[in-house]
Amino acid sequence: MKIFVTGDTHGKLEKVLKVFEKLKNIDLILHTGDYYDDSRVLESILNVPVIGTRGNCDGSMSSSDFRIAQTDYGNILVTHGHMQGVDYSPEKLLYLAQENECCAAVFGHTHIPYCESYDGIYLINPGSLTRPRDGSKGSYAVITTTESTFAASIIYYNNTFEKKPPKGGFVKGILNYSDRF
């Protein structure tokens, strides 16, 4: 199963749609909130199942505002993270994932990408494609699962779409020191 994880879109879906066009064989999209309506729009446009959750900008003030996504490897908790205090520590989020027998938890809120494993439970924040706070041009996550494997990675928007020109000019690139003598 191949899962595209995004969030903190705040009503701006242009980059999300561009990324989706580049990705192949997406089975599921997880949206970590801020704005929940964006998850509904994505589902209607892309014809791929989307599991979304509400965030603080959606007025969610309940720690029970989360969803569970089922995969062939195990369950993934989907939450925004503001009610679990992800700005300060991953502990409450980790406990929530454990309590709900999840192999992973995806979350947002901080707009900063994060991917770590604690006691066999993955905590993944895709960052934000529209309002990144890490100095990048945005990020997202891709999770791939089978019955026996779980793999997650953070991918930066500029690595997906921008090809950096080589440093130096053409001549500098073809000359070496022996050519100068």
Phi, psi and chi 1 to 4 in degrees:
 res  aa     phi    psi   chi1   chi2   chi3   chi4
   1 MET       -  134.5  179.4  175.0 -126.3      -
   2 LYS  -114.8  125.6 -170.9  172.0  179.3 -177.2
   3 ILE  -122.7  128.2  -55.4  165.7      -      -
   4 PHE   -96.1  124.7  172.6   32.1      -      -
   5 VAL  -115.3  126.1 -174.3      -      -      -
   6 THR  -143.0  171.1 -170.3      -      -      -
   7 GLY   176.5  179.5      -      -      -      -
   8 ASP    49.9   46.6  -70.1  -59.4      -      -
   9 THR   -84.0  -25.7   48.9      -      -      -
  10 HIS    51.2   42.2  -65.9  -89.2      -      -
  11 GLY    81.4    3.4      -      -      -      -
  12 LYS  -116.4  109.8  -61.9 -177.6 -172.2  -63.6
  13 LEU  -111.0    3.4  -63.6  174.7      -      -
  14 GLU   -56.5  -51.4  -64.1   82.6   15.6      -
  15 LYS   -67.1  -35.9  -78.1 -175.1  174.0  179.5
  16 VAL   -60.9  -44.3  174.8      -      -      -
  17 LEU   -66.2  -38.4  -64.6  171.9      -      -
  18 LYS   -63.8  -42.9  -78.8 -179.0   73.7  174.1
  19 VAL   -63.9  -45.2  165.9      -      -      -
  20 PHE   -57.5  -39.4 -176.8   83.3      -      -
  21 GLU   -60.8  -33.6  -73.3  176.9   16.0      -
  22 LYS   -78.3  -31.7  -73.0  -86.7 -169.6 -178.2
  23 LEU   -76.0  148.2  -62.2  173.8      -      -
  24 LYS  -114.2  142.9  -56.2  -72.3 -174.3 -129.3
  25 ASN    57.0   47.8  -56.6  -43.5      -      -
  26 ILE   -78.3  126.8  -64.3  -62.6      -      -
  27 ASP   -95.0  -26.2  -60.9  -57.4      -      -
  28 LEU  -156.1  146.5  177.5   65.4      -      -
  29 ILE  -118.4  132.6  -62.1  171.3      -      -
  30 LEU  -110.1  127.6  -57.8  179.2      -      -
  31 HIS  -117.3  122.7 -170.9  -79.1      -      -
  32 THR   -90.5   19.7   63.0      -      -      -
  33 GLY    95.2  174.5      -      -      -      -
  34 ASP    54.4   75.4  -81.6   -5.8      -      -
  35 TYR  -115.4  133.5  -66.1  171.4      -      -
  36 TYR   -60.5  -39.0  176.8   75.8      -      -
  37 ASP   -58.4  -28.2  -72.2  -14.1      -      -
  38 ASP   -61.5  -35.5  -70.4   -8.3      -      -
  39 SER   -65.5  -37.1   64.2      -      -      -
  40 ARG   -68.1  -40.8  -55.6  -72.3   55.2  100.3
  41 VAL   -63.6  -45.3  170.2      -      -      -
  42 LEU   -58.8  -43.4  -70.6  171.3      -      -
  43 GLU   -62.5  -41.2 -171.7  167.2   50.7      -
  44 SER   -72.2  -33.9   68.3      -      -      -
  45 ILE   -78.8  -42.4  -68.6  172.9      -      -
  46 LEU   -94.4  -11.7  -58.6  175.4      -      -
  47 ASN    55.6   38.2  -64.2  -44.4      -      -
  48 VAL  -126.6  140.0  172.0      -      -      -
  49 PRO   -58.9  137.3  -16.0   24.9      -      -
  50 VAL  -125.8  129.8  177.6      -      -      -
  51 ILE  -110.9  115.9  -63.8  175.8      -      -
  52 GLY  -121.6  165.5      -      -      -      -
  53 THR  -138.0  162.1 -171.0      -      -      -
  54 ARG   -87.4  147.5  -62.1 -174.9 -170.3  -76.0
  55 GLY  -117.5 -173.8      -      -      -      -
  56 ASN   -62.8  -32.6   57.0  -61.6      -      -
  57 CYS   -75.4   -9.1  -70.0      -      -      -
  58 ASP   -95.6    1.1  -62.4  -56.2      -      -
  59 GLY    85.8   11.5      -      -      -      -
  60 SER   -73.5  122.9  171.1      -      -      -
  61 MET  -129.9   30.7  -63.6  -52.4  -73.5      -
  62 SER  -121.2  131.6  171.6      -      -      -
  63 SER   -71.7  -10.5   59.1      -      -      -
  64 SER   -93.9    9.9   62.8      -      -      -
  65 ASP   -86.3   81.4 -161.5   -7.0      -      -
  66 PHE  -148.3  166.1   61.9   85.8      -      -
  67 ARG  -128.6  163.5  -54.6  -85.3  -50.2  -83.9
  68 ILE  -120.5  126.3  -56.6  -70.9      -      -
  69 ALA  -103.2  131.4      -      -      -      -
  70 GLN   -94.7  131.4  -64.0  177.9  -16.5      -
  71 THR  -127.6  170.7   73.5      -      -      -
  72 ASP   -67.4  -22.2   42.0    3.6      -      -
  73 TYR   -86.2  -36.7 -175.5   79.8      -      -
  74 GLY   163.1  179.8      -      -      -      -
  75 ASN   -79.6  146.4  -68.1  -23.8      -      -
  76 ILE  -120.6  126.2  -60.8  174.7      -      -
  77 LEU   -80.4  133.9 -178.2  110.8      -      -
  78 VAL  -119.2  117.5 -177.3      -      -      -
  79 THR  -147.5  163.7 -173.1      -      -      -
  80 HIS   -79.0  -40.2 -172.3   59.3      -      -
  81 GLY   104.3  -13.8      -      -      -      -
  82 HIS   -64.3  -34.2   63.5  -66.7      -      -
  83 MET   -79.4  -12.1  -64.7  -56.5  -64.4      -
  84 GLN   -99.6    5.5  -69.6   79.8   34.3      -
  85 GLY    65.2   38.4      -      -      -      -
  86 VAL   -64.7  -14.7  -64.0      -      -      -
  87 ASP   -65.8  -25.7  -51.4   71.4      -      -
  88 TYR  -110.2  -38.3  -51.1  105.9      -      -
  89 SER  -162.3  147.5  169.6      -      -      -
  90 PRO   -84.7   -1.9   30.6  -34.6      -      -
  91 GLU   -58.8  -50.0  -74.9 -178.7    4.4      -
  92 LYS   -62.7  -37.1  -72.2 -178.2 -177.4  177.2
  93 LEU   -65.8  -43.1 -179.3   61.0      -      -
  94 LEU   -60.5  -45.1 -178.5   61.7      -      -
  95 TYR   -62.3  -41.2  -64.0  148.2      -      -
  96 LEU   -62.6  -40.9 -175.0   61.4      -      -
  97 ALA   -64.2  -43.9      -      -      -      -
  98 GLN   -62.4  -45.2  -70.5  171.3  -27.1      -
  99 GLU   -60.4  -29.5  -70.8  168.0    1.3      -
 100 ASN  -102.0   15.2  -72.6  -81.2      -      -
 101 GLU    51.9   49.9  -61.0  177.3   -7.1      -
 102 CYS  -105.2  145.7  -66.3      -      -      -
 103 CYS   -86.0  -14.4   63.7      -      -      -
 104 ALA  -156.0  160.3      -      -      -      -
 105 ALA  -134.7  129.3      -      -      -      -
 106 VAL  -107.0  141.5  -63.3      -      -      -
 107 PHE  -150.2  168.9   65.6  101.8      -      -
 108 GLY  -130.8 -129.0      -      -      -      -
 109 HIS    76.7  -46.4 -171.0   57.9      -      -
 110 THR   -81.2  -19.6   65.3      -      -      -
 111 HIS    65.9   15.6  -63.2 -133.1      -      -
 112 ILE  -120.5  125.9  -61.4  171.1      -      -
 113 PRO   -64.3  147.8   17.3  -23.3      -      -
 114 TYR  -156.6  135.7 -177.1   83.6      -      -
 115 CYS  -152.6  104.3 -174.5      -      -      -
 116 GLU  -141.3  158.5  -66.5  -69.1  -27.7      -
 117 SER  -116.7  131.4  175.3      -      -      -
 118 TYR  -124.7  118.4  -65.3   90.2      -      -
 119 ASP    49.7   39.2  -62.4  -35.4      -      -
 120 GLY    82.6    4.1      -      -      -      -
 121 ILE  -111.3  125.1  -63.3  176.2      -      -
 122 TYR   -85.2  135.3  -66.5   88.0      -      -
 123 LEU  -115.6  120.7  -58.4 -178.1      -      -
 124 ILE  -131.8  123.4  -56.4  155.4      -      -
 125 ASN  -116.7  119.3 -175.7  -29.0      -      -
 126 PRO   -72.1   -8.6   30.1  -36.2      -      -
 127 GLY    78.4 -151.7      -      -      -      -
 128 SER  -138.7  133.6  174.4      -      -      -
 129 LEU   -80.0  -23.6  -78.0  166.0      -      -
 130 THR  -104.9  -28.1   56.6      -      -      -
 131 ARG  -137.9   61.4  -68.1 -174.1  175.9  179.1
 132 PRO   -66.5  147.3   23.2  -30.7      -      -
 133 ARG  -118.2   18.1  -67.1 -178.6 -177.1  157.7
 134 ASP  -114.1   12.3   63.4  -12.2      -      -
 135 GLY    84.7   -2.5      -      -      -      -
 136 SER   -90.7 -179.1   74.8      -      -      -
 137 LYS   -93.7   14.2  -67.9 -172.6  178.4  179.9
 138 GLY   119.0  163.3      -      -      -      -
 139 SER  -153.8  166.0   59.3      -      -      -
 140 TYR  -151.5  175.9   57.6   97.0      -      -
 141 ALA  -127.2  153.1      -      -      -      -
 142 VAL  -127.5  128.9  173.3      -      -      -
 143 ILE  -114.7  134.0  -62.1  171.3      -      -
 144 THR  -123.1  129.2  -52.9      -      -      -
 145 THR  -129.3  150.4   64.4      -      -      -
 146 THR  -131.3 -175.7   67.1      -      -      -
 147 GLU   -63.0  -27.1  -73.4 -176.3   16.7      -
 148 SER  -117.2   -2.6   59.4      -      -      -
 149 THR  -134.6  151.0   61.6      -      -      -
 150 PHE  -136.9  123.7 -176.7   98.7      -      -
 151 ALA  -133.7  135.9      -      -      -      -
 152 ALA  -135.6  143.1      -      -      -      -
 153 SER  -145.8  148.5   57.4      -      -      -
 154 ILE   -94.2  133.6  -59.0  -66.0      -      -
 155 ILE  -125.6  131.6  -57.4  165.3      -      -
 156 TYR   -90.9  138.8  -73.1   88.9      -      -
 157 TYR   -55.1  -44.7 -175.8   81.2      -      -
 158 ASN   -65.6  -27.0   52.7  -23.5      -      -
 159 ASN   -74.3  -23.7  -69.5  -16.6      -      -
 160 THR   -82.7  -36.5  -55.4      -      -      -
 161 PHE  -119.1  -20.8  -69.8   97.5      -      -
 162 GLU  -110.1  125.7  -63.9  177.3    8.3      -
 163 LYS  -100.8  120.4  -57.1  -63.8 -178.9 -153.5
 164 LYS   -80.1  134.2  -65.2 -174.9  179.0 -169.0
 165 PRO   -69.3  152.3   23.4  -29.5      -      -
 166 PRO   -65.0  150.9   20.4  -28.0      -      -
 167 LYS   -77.7  141.9  -67.9 -174.8  178.2 -176.6
 168 GLY    88.5  171.4      -      -      -      -
 169 GLY   -89.6 -179.9      -      -      -      -
 170 PHE   -61.8  -46.5  175.2   74.0      -      -
 171 VAL   -63.2  -42.0  174.2      -      -      -
 172 LYS   -60.3  -33.6 -178.4  178.9  178.0 -176.4
 173 GLY   -72.6  -24.8      -      -      -      -
 174 ILE  -101.5  -16.5   61.4  171.9      -      -
 175 LEU   -88.2  145.3  -68.0  176.2      -      -
 176 ASN  -126.8  178.8   64.0   32.2      -      -
 177 TYR   -60.3  -34.2  -70.9  109.4      -      -
 178 SER   -68.9  -24.4   63.4      -      -      -
 179 ASP   -70.8  -15.8  -66.4  -31.0      -      -
 180 ARG   -84.9   -8.7  -64.7  177.8 -168.9 -135.0
 181 PHE  -114.2      -  -58.2  105.1      -      -
